[in-house]
Amino acid sequence: MKTSRPNSYPSPVDLPFNRTSLNDGFHPATPDQDPGGYGVWLLLQGMNLLTIDTEQGQKLPEGDSPFLTTTAPPLYIGQWQGQPCRLLHIPNHQELPPQLHRQPLRAKDPKLSVALLSLAGFGQMILHWEQSSKYCGHCGKEMTRLKNEWGKECQTCNNHHFPRIHPCVIGLVIKGDEILLARKAEWDDGRYSLVAGFVEFGECLEEAMARETVEETNIQIKNIRYIGSQSWPFPSQLMCGFVADYAGGEIELNDKELEDAKWCKLDQLPTLPPKRSIARYLIDRARGFMAN
């Protein structure tokens, strides 16, 4: 397992939270395939992974559960480094044993390896699905698991439901030697990123990218080309990354979602997202996209 994060990633596939980043250390499986016996614990408390400090870095606790009582039973999710891995949601108010430490998943510089960060992201998406799939969306009755799948079935109306991954677009817009950056009020002071948003009914990804850019900044774009994607487990998105060229318009904050937007030269960039994000992946390669 990697104990540090690289300064750059070869391709979007290699970004944290994508399965490639698990370095073949994790083999997912469904809860009904639990082999029993001891294993490791993926303990998630809010947006934190609970780990043990070792000389080799942060590790998952092993053996018996560190918590005698929990609000939900543990959930087997596969094999981590050859051991059964069980996911457990820990309520925010619950006190921690002294050997466990919170590792924020969205910290600017987390102490977790890429693989462990990605495993925690995988667990976050499962928890989101578990919490939102207790009852059937058609009739409201409780659902049961489908064998060897993460899907669930309603025994009352026989409808099947499967994990919902929400597609989003995010794009680097280029105008000459400048790129378009945007900022939301709730972000850290001075931090900017790229225009992004959810795909709507009847849209292809390119249409969504063009619409979001106009809605948020009043900027029209052209020559929209897909670069790659990243799983984003906050709570369950798929970020589809694009590069596009400026086609017209002046910046106006139309929908009030943004606090600011501006054109920036590459040698005058503000504070940017962490390198683990596809937003930063696109920004870091802006000069190469300009050359094309």
C-alpha positions as CSV (number, residue, x, y, z in Angstrom):
1,M,0.0,0.0,0.0
2,K,1.3,3.5,-0.9
3,T,2.1,5.6,2.2
4,S,2.2,9.0,0.4
5,R,0.3,10.8,-2.3
6,P,1.9,11.5,-5.7
7,N,2.4,15.1,-6.9
8,S,0.6,14.2,-10.1
9,Y,-1.4,11.3,-11.7
10,P,-0.8,9.7,-15.1
11,S,-4.5,9.8,-16.1
12,P,-7.9,10.5,-14.5
13,V,-8.3,6.8,-14.0
14,D,-5.4,6.9,-11.5
15,L,-7.0,9.7,-9.3
16,P,-8.0,8.9,-5.7
17,F,-11.5,7.4,-5.2
18,N,-11.3,5.5,-8.5
19,R,-10.8,1.7,-8.1
20,T,-7.4,1.8,-9.8
21,S,-6.1,3.7,-6.8
22,L,-6.8,0.7,-4.5
23,N,-3.6,-0.9,-6.0
24,D,-5.1,-4.4,-6.2
25,G,-5.3,-4.4,-2.4
26,F,-9.1,-4.5,-2.3
27,H,-11.4,-7.0,-3.9
28,P,-15.0,-5.9,-3.5
29,A,-17.8,-8.4,-2.6
30,T,-21.3,-8.2,-1.3
31,P,-22.5,-8.6,2.3
32,D,-24.0,-12.0,1.6
33,Q,-20.5,-13.4,0.7
34,D,-19.1,-12.7,4.2
35,P,-16.7,-15.6,5.0
36,G,-16.8,-15.0,8.7
37,G,-13.8,-14.9,11.0
38,Y,-11.6,-12.0,12.0
39,G,-10.7,-9.2,9.6
40,V,-10.2,-5.5,9.4
41,W,-12.6,-2.7,10.1
42,L,-13.5,0.3,7.9
43,L,-14.9,2.6,10.5
44,L,-16.5,5.8,9.2
45,Q,-17.7,8.6,11.4
46,G,-19.2,11.4,9.4
47,M,-16.5,12.5,6.9
48,N,-13.7,10.8,8.9
49,L,-12.0,7.4,8.7
50,L,-11.0,6.0,12.0
51,T,-7.5,4.5,11.9
52,I,-4.6,3.4,14.1
53,D,-1.2,5.1,14.1
54,T,1.7,2.8,13.3
55,E,5.3,3.4,12.2
56,Q,4.3,2.5,8.7
57,G,1.5,5.0,8.6
58,Q,-2.3,4.8,9.2
59,K,-3.8,1.3,9.4
60,L,-7.3,-0.1,9.7
61,P,-8.0,-1.8,13.1
62,E,-8.0,-5.6,13.1
63,G,-9.6,-8.4,15.1
64,D,-12.6,-7.7,17.3
65,S,-14.7,-4.6,16.7
66,P,-13.4,-1.6,18.7
67,F,-17.0,-0.8,19.5
68,L,-19.1,-3.0,21.8
69,T,-22.4,-1.5,20.7
70,T,-23.4,0.2,17.4
71,T,-26.6,1.5,15.8
72,A,-26.3,-0.9,12.8
73,P,-24.6,-4.2,12.2
74,P,-21.3,-4.4,10.4
75,L,-21.4,-4.8,6.6
76,Y,-18.9,-7.1,4.8
77,I,-17.7,-5.3,1.6
78,G,-14.8,-7.5,0.4
79,Q,-11.2,-8.4,1.0
80,W,-8.7,-5.8,2.0
81,Q,-5.0,-6.9,1.8
82,G,-6.2,-10.5,2.1
83,Q,-8.5,-10.1,5.1
84,P,-12.3,-9.7,5.3
85,C,-13.2,-6.0,5.4
86,R,-16.3,-4.9,7.3
87,L,-17.8,-1.5,7.2
88,L,-19.3,0.1,10.2
89,H,-21.0,3.5,10.6
90,I,-20.0,5.3,13.8
91,P,-22.4,8.0,15.0
92,N,-20.9,11.5,15.3
93,H,-21.6,11.7,19.0
94,Q,-19.9,8.4,19.9
95,E,-16.7,8.6,21.9
96,L,-13.7,6.8,20.4
97,P,-11.3,4.3,22.0
98,P,-7.9,5.9,22.7
99,Q,-6.2,3.9,19.9
100,L,-8.4,5.3,17.2
101,H,-7.9,8.6,15.4
102,R,-10.1,10.6,13.0
103,Q,-8.7,11.1,9.5
104,P,-10.7,13.7,7.6
105,L,-11.4,12.5,4.1
106,R,-11.7,16.0,2.7
107,A,-8.7,17.5,4.4
108,K,-6.4,19.5,2.2
109,D,-3.5,17.3,3.1
110,P,-4.9,14.0,4.6
111,K,-2.5,11.6,6.3
112,L,-4.1,8.6,4.5
113,S,-2.5,6.8,1.6
114,V,-4.2,7.0,-1.8
115,A,-5.4,3.4,-1.4
116,L,-6.8,3.9,2.1
117,L,-8.4,7.2,1.1
118,S,-10.1,5.5,-1.9
119,L,-11.3,2.6,0.2
120,A,-12.9,5.0,2.6
121,G,-14.5,6.7,-0.3
122,F,-15.9,3.4,-1.5
123,G,-17.3,2.9,2.0
124,Q,-18.9,6.3,2.0
125,M,-20.8,5.5,-1.2
126,I,-22.0,2.2,0.3
127,L,-23.2,4.0,3.5
128,H,-25.1,6.5,1.4
129,W,-26.8,3.7,-0.6
130,E,-27.6,1.8,2.6
131,Q,-29.2,4.8,4.2
132,S,-31.2,5.8,1.2
133,S,-32.4,2.3,0.2
134,K,-34.1,1.0,3.3
135,Y,-37.6,1.5,1.8
136,C,-39.0,1.0,-1.7
137,G,-39.4,4.2,-3.7
138,H,-42.6,2.7,-5.3
139,C,-44.6,1.5,-2.3
140,G,-42.7,2.5,0.8
141,K,-42.2,-1.0,2.2
142,E,-38.9,-2.3,3.5
143,M,-36.5,-3.8,1.0
144,T,-34.2,-6.9,1.1
145,R,-30.9,-7.6,-0.6
146,L,-30.5,-9.3,-3.9
147,K,-28.0,-12.2,-3.8
148,N,-24.4,-11.3,-4.9
149,E,-25.4,-7.8,-5.8
150,W,-25.7,-4.4,-4.1
151,G,-29.2,-4.0,-5.5
152,K,-32.3,-4.6,-3.3
153,E,-35.8,-6.0,-3.9
154,C,-39.2,-5.0,-2.5
155,Q,-41.0,-8.2,-1.5
156,T,-44.3,-6.3,-1.6
157,C,-44.3,-4.8,-5.2
158,N,-41.4,-6.9,-6.6
159,N,-39.5,-3.8,-7.8
160,H,-35.7,-3.9,-7.9
161,H,-33.5,-0.9,-6.9
162,F,-29.8,-0.4,-7.6
163,P,-27.2,2.0,-6.3
164,R,-27.7,5.5,-7.7
165,I,-24.6,7.2,-9.0
166,H,-25.2,10.8,-10.0
167,P,-23.4,12.1,-13.1
168,C,-21.9,15.6,-12.9
169,V,-19.9,17.6,-15.4
170,I,-16.8,19.7,-14.6
171,G,-14.9,21.7,-17.2
172,L,-11.8,23.7,-17.9
173,V,-12.8,26.7,-20.2
174,I,-9.9,28.3,-22.1
175,K,-9.8,31.8,-23.5
176,G,-6.5,32.5,-25.2
177,D,-3.9,32.2,-22.4
178,E,-6.5,32.3,-19.6
179,I,-8.8,29.8,-17.9
180,L,-12.2,30.4,-16.3
181,L,-12.2,29.8,-12.5
182,A,-15.2,30.0,-10.2
183,R,-15.8,30.2,-6.4
184,K,-18.5,29.3,-4.1
185,A,-19.0,31.2,-0.8
186,E,-18.8,28.2,1.4
187,W,-15.3,27.2,0.2
188,D,-12.1,28.0,2.0
189,D,-11.1,31.6,1.7
190,G,-9.6,32.4,-1.7
191,R,-10.1,29.0,-3.1
192,Y,-11.3,28.7,-6.7
193,S,-12.2,25.7,-8.9
194,L,-13.9,24.9,-12.2
195,V,-17.5,25.3,-13.3
196,A,-19.4,22.1,-12.5
197,G,-23.0,20.8,-12.0
198,F,-25.4,17.9,-12.3
199,V,-26.7,16.5,-15.5
200,E,-30.4,17.1,-16.1
201,F,-33.2,15.2,-17.8
202,G,-32.6,14.6,-21.5
203,E,-29.0,16.0,-21.6
204,C,-25.9,14.4,-22.9
205,L,-22.7,15.3,-21.0
206,E,-21.6,17.9,-23.5
207,E,-25.0,19.7,-23.4
208,A,-24.8,19.7,-19.6
209,M,-21.3,21.3,-19.6
210,A,-22.5,24.0,-22.0
211,R,-25.6,24.7,-20.0
212,E,-23.9,24.8,-16.6
213,T,-21.2,27.3,-17.9
214,V,-23.9,29.7,-19.2
215,E,-26.1,29.3,-16.2
216,E,-23.3,30.0,-13.7
217,T,-21.1,32.5,-15.6
218,N,-22.9,33.6,-18.8
219,I,-20.0,32.3,-20.8
220,Q,-20.7,30.4,-24.0
221,I,-18.3,27.5,-24.9
222,K,-17.5,25.4,-28.0
223,N,-15.2,22.6,-29.0
224,I,-16.2,20.6,-25.9
225,R,-14.0,17.5,-25.5
226,Y,-14.1,14.8,-22.8
227,I,-10.9,14.1,-20.9
228,G,-11.8,11.6,-18.2
229,S,-13.8,11.0,-15.0
230,Q,-13.5,10.5,-11.3
231,S,-15.6,8.8,-8.7
232,W,-16.6,11.4,-6.1
233,P,-18.0,9.9,-2.9
234,F,-19.5,13.0,-1.4
235,P,-22.0,11.4,-1.4
236,S,-22.2,9.5,-4.7
237,Q,-21.2,11.4,-7.8
238,L,-19.3,10.6,-11.0
239,M,-17.4,13.7,-12.1
240,C,-17.0,13.8,-15.9
241,G,-14.2,16.1,-16.9
242,F,-14.1,18.3,-20.0
243,V,-12.0,21.0,-21.7
244,A,-13.8,23.6,-23.8
245,D,-12.9,26.8,-25.7
246,Y,-14.5,30.2,-25.1
247,A,-17.1,31.1,-27.6
248,G,-18.6,34.4,-26.3
249,G,-20.1,36.4,-23.5
250,E,-19.0,38.4,-20.5
251,I,-18.9,37.0,-17.0
252,E,-22.2,37.4,-15.1
253,L,-23.2,35.4,-12.0
254,N,-26.6,34.5,-13.3
255,D,-27.9,31.9,-10.8
256,K,-26.4,33.2,-7.6
257,E,-24.8,29.8,-7.0
258,L,-21.3,31.3,-7.3
259,E,-19.7,34.1,-5.2
260,D,-17.2,35.0,-8.0
261,A,-15.9,33.9,-11.3
262,K,-12.9,35.3,-13.3
263,W,-10.4,34.7,-16.0
264,C,-6.9,33.8,-14.8
265,K,-3.5,33.5,-16.4
266,L,-1.6,30.4,-15.5
267,D,1.1,32.3,-13.7
268,Q,-1.4,34.2,-11.6
269,L,-3.6,31.4,-10.2
270,P,-5.4,31.7,-6.8
271,T,-5.7,28.9,-4.3
272,L,-6.8,25.7,-6.1
273,P,-8.4,22.4,-5.2
274,P,-6.2,19.6,-3.9
275,K,-4.3,17.5,-6.5
276,R,-6.5,14.5,-5.7
277,S,-9.4,16.1,-7.6
278,I,-10.2,16.0,-11.3
279,A,-10.6,19.7,-11.2
280,R,-6.9,20.1,-10.3
281,Y,-6.0,17.4,-12.8
282,L,-7.5,19.6,-15.5
283,I,-6.1,22.9,-14.2
284,D,-2.6,21.4,-14.0
285,R,-2.7,20.4,-17.6
286,A,-4.2,23.7,-18.9
287,R,-1.0,24.7,-20.8
288,G,-1.0,21.5,-22.8
289,F,-4.7,22.0,-23.7
290,M,-4.0,25.5,-24.8
291,A,-1.3,24.2,-27.2
292,N,-3.9,22.0,-28.8
